[in-house]
Amino acid sequence: MNEIRWGVIGCGHIANTFMKSMSAVSNATVVACAASDTKRAKDFAKTYDITSSFGSYNDMLADRSIHAIYVATTHNFHFEHIMLSLRHGKHVLCEKPLTLNAKQASAAFKLAEDSNLLLVEAVWTRFLPAIAEVKNIIKNGLIGEVQAVQANFSLNRDLPDTHRLLDPKLAGGALLDLGIYPITIADIVFDEAPINITSQHVTAKTGVDLNSFYTLEYINGKTAQLSAGSKMSGPTYANIMGDKGVIYIPNFLGAKSFSVRIEGEEAKEFSYPFEDGHNFSFEIDSFTKALLNETESSGDVHHTLSVQEMPTNATLRVMTIMDEIRAQWGLMYDNE
């Protein structure tokens, strides 16, 4: 096998970014798409010159020529569509959050492992070249031992109650949709579970969190102060503060650049640009290469498939953090 043939479940906004990003990836092509509405699937297929479209997920998944599925439905459907795809023998790249909670995520990873299939959460931040270099700088001790992380991702929008960010039936709220990014950058830096979590939130009239704030405490006093909101103006940024210097990342979730300032020295700028619209190309490429390398090297050997940038334990760590935060608020979703 020298090419991964993809199917897309869900033909909404985020799937458009996936398709535009796919154009920058070699050895991968989208051959089918499916949506709950047949016309939406047909229109999506026409827009991106996709060979087949379906109004039934099962019908698309029955196509044995498809190797991998990209799940782009709303949060509340992720677990269902992951499990459905895995049971049809497909590898799965699923939009974040992977599932609603860590229990669902664990069940999905177990089925993937038992089936010798690759399941990856599509947190695009983790795959970006700029973030890879940030990790190298921290690992090499350039800013000393990291003491704290500050990060915010917020929007300021007047949204109807039915918008996915506010609708509890769609597992809405700032935490799962936006807050996962600040929590992710803290997890990238510390690479371990926090020992204590405290949080606050402002509740939307729909019952989900409108704006939310989280403090994660790690061993030896290391701390992450994080925030996210859909009704809060503020810069999207991350500060990673060591005992020798600081890394500042503007727009960290889609990082193309960052600066490093060592105490007593001028700041140094680092740039890792990529074309606008190709946001997901790095995660698609990593996933595709993992599958192609597997078919070349392992034969019939059964072992857990993974990608280096988004390991299973990182997904479970972040999901567990978000579970604890929602438990503190008493926020539960349907089907949990």
C-alpha positions in Angstrom: 0.0 0.0 0.0 1.5 3.3 -1.1 -1.5 5.6 -0.5 -4.0 6.0 2.3 -7.6 6.3 1.1 -9.8 8.4 3.4 -13.4 8.8 4.1 -14.9 11.8 5.9 -17.8 11.5 8.5 -19.5 14.9 8.9 -19.4 17.5 6.1 -19.5 20.7 8.2 -17.2 23.6 8.8 -14.2 21.7 10.3 -14.3 19.1 7.5 -13.6 22.0 5.0 -10.3 22.7 6.8 -9.5 19.1 6.6 -10.1 19.0 2.9 -8.0 22.1 2.2 -5.2 20.7 4.3 -5.3 17.4 2.5 -4.1 19.1 -0.7 -0.7 19.6 1.0 -0.3 16.0 1.9 1.2 13.3 -0.4 0.3 9.6 -0.3 -3.3 10.4 0.9 -6.6 11.1 -0.9 -10.2 11.5 0.2 -12.4 9.1 -1.8 -15.7 9.3 0.1 -17.7 11.5 2.4 -20.9 11.0 4.4 -23.3 13.2 6.3 -26.7 12.7 8.0 -28.1 14.8 5.1 -27.6 13.3 1.7 -27.6 16.7 -0.1 -25.0 18.1 2.2 -22.8 15.1 1.5 -23.3 15.5 -2.3 -22.5 19.2 -2.1 -19.4 18.6 -0.1 -18.3 15.9 -2.6 -18.8 18.3 -5.5 -16.9 21.1 -3.9 -13.8 18.9 -3.3 -14.1 16.5 -6.2 -14.7 13.5 -4.0 -15.7 10.4 -5.9 -18.4 9.1 -3.6 -20.9 10.6 -1.2 -23.3 9.0 1.2 -26.3 9.9 3.4 -25.5 6.9 5.6 -22.3 6.4 7.6 -22.7 2.6 7.5 -22.9 2.6 3.8 -19.7 4.5 3.4 -17.9 2.4 6.0 -18.9 -0.7 4.2 -16.5 0.3 1.4 -13.5 -2.0 1.9 -11.2 0.2 -0.2 -11.3 3.0 2.5 -8.4 2.7 4.9 -9.0 5.6 7.3 -11.8 7.8 8.5 -11.7 11.4 9.6 -14.5 12.1 12.1 -15.7 15.7 11.9 -19.1 15.6 13.6 -20.1 17.5 16.7 -18.6 16.4 20.1 -21.6 14.5 21.2 -21.3 12.1 18.3 -17.5 11.5 18.4 -17.6 8.3 20.5 -20.4 6.7 18.5 -18.7 7.5 15.2 -15.3 6.4 16.3 -16.6 3.0 17.6 -18.7 2.5 14.4 -15.6 3.2 12.2 -13.4 0.9 14.2 -15.9 -1.9 14.1 -15.8 -1.6 10.3 -12.0 -2.0 10.4 -11.1 1.6 9.7 -8.3 3.6 11.2 -9.6 6.8 12.8 -8.4 10.4 13.1 -11.1 12.2 15.2 -11.5 15.9 15.9 -10.9 17.0 19.4 -12.1 16.3 22.0 -11.8 12.7 21.1 -14.8 11.8 23.2 -16.9 13.4 26.0 -14.9 11.9 28.8 -11.9 9.7 29.7 -14.1 6.6 30.1 -15.3 6.8 26.6 -11.8 7.5 25.3 -10.4 4.5 27.1 -13.0 2.2 25.6 -12.3 3.6 22.1 -8.5 3.1 22.5 -9.0 -0.5 23.8 -11.1 -1.4 20.7 -8.5 0.2 18.4 -5.7 -1.7 20.1 -7.6 -5.0 20.1 -8.4 -4.5 16.4 -4.8 -3.4 15.5 -6.1 -0.1 14.3 -4.8 3.4 14.7 -6.9 5.9 16.7 -5.6 9.5 17.1 -7.2 12.6 18.5 -6.8 15.5 16.0 -5.3 18.2 18.2 -3.5 20.0 15.4 -1.4 22.1 17.8 0.6 19.1 18.8 1.7 18.5 15.2 3.0 21.9 14.3 6.7 22.5 13.5 6.8 25.5 15.8 5.5 23.5 18.8 8.0 20.7 18.0 10.8 23.3 18.3 9.4 24.7 21.5 9.6 21.2 23.0 13.2 20.9 21.9 14.1 24.2 23.4 12.5 23.2 26.7 14.1 19.7 26.6 17.6 21.3 26.0 17.2 23.5 29.0 17.5 26.9 27.2 15.0 28.6 29.5 16.0 26.5 32.5 13.4 24.4 34.4 9.9 25.5 33.6 8.1 26.9 36.6 4.8 28.1 35.1 2.6 28.3 32.0 0.0 30.9 31.2 -2.3 30.5 28.3 -5.6 31.9 27.0 -7.8 31.1 24.1 -11.0 33.2 23.9 -13.5 34.6 21.5 -16.0 37.3 22.0 -19.1 36.5 20.1 -22.9 36.9 20.4 -24.0 33.4 19.6 -27.5 31.9 19.6 -28.3 29.3 22.2 -28.5 26.7 19.4 -24.9 27.3 18.4 -22.7 24.3 19.0 -20.6 26.3 21.5 -23.6 26.9 23.7 -25.8 23.9 23.1 -25.5 21.2 25.8 -27.1 18.6 23.5 -24.0 19.1 21.3 -21.7 18.9 24.3 -21.1 22.7 24.0 -19.1 25.0 26.3 -15.8 26.8 26.3 -13.9 24.0 28.0 -14.3 21.2 25.5 -14.1 23.4 22.5 -11.6 26.1 23.4 -10.2 25.3 26.8 -8.7 22.0 25.5 -6.0 24.1 23.8 -4.6 25.9 26.9 -4.8 22.6 28.8 -2.9 21.0 25.8 -0.1 23.5 25.8 0.4 22.9 29.6 0.4 19.2 29.0 2.9 19.5 26.2 5.2 21.5 28.5 4.9 19.4 31.7 4.1 16.0 30.1 2.5 14.6 33.3 -0.8 14.7 35.2 -1.3 17.6 37.6 -1.6 16.9 41.3 -4.3 19.4 42.0 -6.9 21.2 39.8 -9.0 24.2 40.7 -11.4 26.0 38.4 -14.1 28.7 38.0 -16.6 29.4 35.3 -19.3 31.7 34.1 -22.4 29.8 33.2 -24.3 30.5 30.0 -28.1 30.5 30.2 -28.0 27.1 28.4 -26.1 25.6 31.3 -22.7 25.2 29.7 -19.6 27.2 30.6 -19.4 30.6 28.8 -16.0 31.6 30.1 -13.9 29.3 32.2 -10.6 29.4 34.2 -8.4 26.6 35.4 -5.3 26.3 37.6 -3.3 23.1 37.3 -0.7 22.4 40.0 2.1 20.0 39.3 4.9 18.6 41.5 7.5 20.9 42.9 5.2 23.9 42.8 5.0 24.1 39.0 1.7 25.7 37.9 -0.4 26.4 34.8 -2.9 29.3 34.8 -5.3 28.8 31.9 -8.5 30.3 30.6 -10.9 30.1 27.7 -14.2 31.7 26.7 -16.7 32.4 24.0 -17.7 35.7 25.4 -14.4 37.2 26.5 -12.0 39.5 24.6 -8.4 38.7 25.1 -5.2 37.7 23.3 -4.6 34.1 22.3 -1.2 33.4 23.7 1.0 31.2 25.8 3.9 32.1 28.1 6.2 29.3 29.2 8.3 30.6 32.1 11.5 29.0 33.2 14.0 29.9 35.8 16.4 31.2 33.1 14.0 32.7 30.5 10.6 32.7 28.9 9.0 31.5 25.6 6.2 33.6 24.3 3.9 32.0 21.7 1.3 34.3 20.0 -1.8 32.4 18.7 -0.2 29.2 20.2 -2.9 26.8 19.0 -1.9 27.6 15.4 1.6 28.6 16.2 3.7 29.8 13.3 6.3 31.7 15.4 7.5 32.3 18.9 10.1 34.2 20.8 12.7 33.2 23.4 14.1 35.7 25.9 16.9 34.6 28.2 17.4 36.8 31.2 19.8 39.6 30.4 19.6 39.0 26.6 17.6 40.3 23.7 14.7 38.2 22.6 15.2 35.8 19.7 12.4 35.2 17.2 11.7 31.8 15.6 9.5 31.4 12.6 7.9 28.2 11.2 5.3 29.4 8.6 2.8 27.3 6.8 0.2 28.2 4.2 -3.1 29.5 5.6 -5.8 26.9 5.1 -3.3 24.0 5.5 -3.8 24.0 9.3 -4.3 20.2 9.5 -1.7 19.1 7.0 0.8 18.1 9.6 -1.5 15.9 11.6 -2.8 14.2 8.4 0.7 13.7 7.2 1.8 12.2 10.5 -1.2 9.8 10.6 -0.7 8.8 7.0 3.0 8.1 7.4 2.3 6.0 10.5 0.0 3.8 8.5 2.3 3.5 5.5 5.3 2.7 7.7 3.2 0.1 9.5 2.3 -1.7 6.3 6.0 -1.7 5.2 7.6 -2.9 8.4 5.3 -5.0 10.6 3.6 -7.5 8.4 1.3 -9.6 10.5 2.8 -8.5 13.9 0.1 -7.2 16.3 1.2 -4.2 18.3 -0.3 -0.8 19.4 -0.3 1.7 16.6 0.5 5.3 17.6 1.9 8.6 16.4 4.6 10.3 18.3 3.0 13.8 18.4 -0.3 12.7 19.9 0.2 9.6 22.2 -2.8 7.9 23.8 -1.7 8.7 27.3 -1.7 12.5 26.5 -5.3 12.3 25.2 -6.3 10.5 28.4 -4.5 12.9 30.6 -6.2 15.9 29.1 -9.5 14.2 29.0 -9.2 13.3 32.7 -8.4 17.0 33.6 -11.5 18.2 31.7 -13.6 15.5 33.5 -12.4 16.8 36.9 -13.1 20.4 35.9 -16.6 19.6 34.8 -17.2 17.5 37.9 -16.4 20.5 40.0 -19.0 22.5 38.1 -21.6 19.7 38.0 -21.7 19.9 34.2 -22.8 16.6 32.6 -23.8 15.9 29.0 -26.4 13.5 27.6 -25.2 9.9 27.0 -22.3 10.2 29.6 
